[in-house]
Amino acid sequence: MTQPDQPPALPAAPSVEPTPVPVAVSGRKVAVVFGAVIAGVLVIAGAVWAFGGGDSTAAPVTATSTFVPTAFELRGTLSLNDGVTSVTSSGECAGYRGYDDIYEGSQVTVYDAAGKAVGLGRLYNAQYSAGSCVFEFTVGNVPLGDEIYQVEVSHRGKVSYKVEDAKSGRVSLSLGR
């Protein structure tokens, strides 16, 4: 006999394998992901280059590396004394009476201890003051390595200076009385 309190038995459920559902990906999402990957690669490549992978010929920089200069800038003045100077109404001055080779633009030559020319410059910024015409000059990239340097303006003869004076701008020349 059957019992009325019990529900009837159900048939066994059929075995069903889950089927993957295709997910739609928009072209915009693909572009964003692709762009992020490319940006990441560029950041990594930049970091590798910046921290030593960019130039295989460059010397590695270490905490103990120091810059050692190989040249210096020689600065100085030339005073052309009264009696051999001409002054214009605008205050410009230059040499005359046998010193007409001394003017803004005249050549300044620096020589090493062996007498070899190692740098060229020009006179500039002529100012008339207290009876003299005072010029400035600068000669860049004078190679280090000598204890004595010689300086010549135009063809007026070489004057010797110690390297310390030449490097510190204490080169002062004078022509005339």
C-alpha positions in Angstrom: 0.0 0.0 0.0 1.1 3.5 -0.5 1.3 6.0 2.1 -0.6 9.2 1.4 1.9 11.5 3.4 4.8 10.8 1.0 5.2 12.5 -2.3 5.7 10.4 -5.3 9.3 9.6 -6.2 10.8 11.8 -8.9 12.8 10.4 -11.8 16.6 10.9 -11.6 17.8 14.1 -13.2 19.7 13.8 -16.4 23.4 14.5 -16.4 24.2 17.9 -18.0 27.7 19.2 -18.7 28.0 23.0 -18.3 28.5 24.8 -21.6 30.7 27.9 -21.7 28.9 31.0 -22.5 30.7 33.3 -24.9 31.5 36.7 -23.4 31.4 39.7 -25.7 34.4 42.0 -25.4 34.2 45.4 -27.0 36.9 46.8 -29.2 37.4 49.6 -26.8 38.2 47.3 -23.9 40.8 45.5 -26.0 42.3 48.8 -27.0 42.6 50.0 -23.4 44.2 46.7 -22.3 46.6 46.7 -25.2 47.5 50.4 -24.5 48.2 49.6 -20.9 50.5 46.7 -21.8 52.4 48.9 -24.3 52.7 51.7 -21.7 54.1 49.3 -19.1 56.7 47.9 -21.6 57.8 51.5 -22.4 58.2 52.4 -18.8 60.3 49.3 -18.1 62.4 50.0 -21.2 62.9 53.6 -20.2 64.0 52.6 -16.7 66.5 50.0 -18.0 68.0 52.7 -20.4 68.1 55.4 -17.7 69.8 53.2 -15.2 72.6 51.8 -17.3 71.2 49.9 -20.2 71.1 52.7 -22.8 74.7 53.3 -23.7 77.1 50.4 -23.4 80.1 52.6 -24.0 79.4 55.0 -21.1 81.4 54.5 -17.9 79.3 53.4 -15.0 78.5 56.0 -12.5 79.3 55.1 -8.9 79.3 56.9 -5.6 83.0 57.3 -5.8 83.1 58.8 -9.3 84.4 62.3 -9.4 84.8 64.8 -12.2 88.4 65.7 -13.0 88.7 68.8 -15.2 91.1 68.6 -18.1 91.0 72.3 -19.0 90.2 75.7 -17.5 89.2 79.2 -18.6 92.0 81.8 -18.4 90.7 85.4 -17.6 92.6 88.6 -17.3 93.0 92.3 -18.1 95.3 94.4 -20.2 95.9 98.0 -19.2 97.0 100.4 -22.0 98.4 103.3 -20.2 97.9 107.0 -20.8 99.8 108.6 -23.7 99.1 105.7 -26.1 95.3 105.6 -25.9 92.6 107.2 -27.9 89.2 107.8 -26.4 86.0 108.5 -28.4 83.2 110.7 -27.1 81.2 107.5 -26.3 83.9 106.3 -24.0 85.4 103.6 -26.3 89.2 103.4 -26.2 92.0 101.8 -28.2 95.7 102.2 -28.7 97.5 104.6 -31.0 101.0 106.1 -31.4 102.6 102.7 -32.1 99.9 100.8 -30.2 97.2 100.8 -32.8 97.2 97.0 -32.8 95.6 97.1 -29.4 91.8 97.4 -29.7 88.6 95.4 -28.9 89.0 92.2 -30.9 92.9 92.0 -30.8 94.1 88.4 -30.4 95.2 86.9 -27.1 97.3 83.7 -27.3 98.0 81.3 -24.4 101.0 79.1 -24.6 102.0 76.1 -22.5 105.4 75.8 -20.8 107.0 74.4 -23.9 105.9 77.4 -25.9 103.1 75.7 -27.9 100.0 77.8 -28.5 97.1 76.1 -26.6 94.3 78.7 -26.6 93.1 81.8 -28.4 90.9 84.6 -27.2 90.2 88.3 -27.9 90.3 91.6 -26.1 86.8 93.0 -25.3 84.9 95.4 -23.0 87.4 98.3 -23.3 86.8 100.9 -20.6 88.7 104.2 -20.1 89.5 104.8 -16.5 92.0 106.9 -14.6 94.1 107.6 -17.7 94.2 104.0 -19.0 92.3 101.9 -21.4 91.5 98.6 -19.7 90.5 95.6 -21.7 89.2 92.2 -20.5 90.0 88.9 -22.1 89.0 85.3 -21.8 90.6 82.2 -23.3 88.5 79.0 -22.9 89.5 75.4 -22.8 93.2 75.9 -21.9 94.5 72.4 -21.2 95.7 71.6 -17.7 99.0 69.9 -17.2 101.6 72.7 -16.9 102.8 74.7 -14.0 103.6 77.8 -16.1 101.5 79.4 -18.9 102.4 82.3 -21.1 100.0 85.0 -22.3 100.6 87.3 -25.3 98.4 90.1 -26.7 98.9 90.8 -30.4 102.6 90.5 -31.0 103.7 92.3 -27.8 105.7 89.4 -26.2 104.8 86.6 -23.8 104.3 87.1 -20.1 104.5 84.0 -17.8 102.1 83.1 -15.0 101.8 80.3 -12.5 98.9 77.9 -13.1 97.2 79.0 -9.9 97.2 82.6 -11.1 96.1 81.6 -14.6 93.2 79.5 -13.3 92.0 82.1 -10.8 91.8 85.1 -13.1 94.9 86.8 -11.7 96.4 87.6 -15.1 97.1 91.4 -15.5 99.1 92.8 -18.4 100.2 96.4 -19.0 101.5 98.3 -22.0 102.7 101.9 -22.3 104.2 104.3 -19.8 
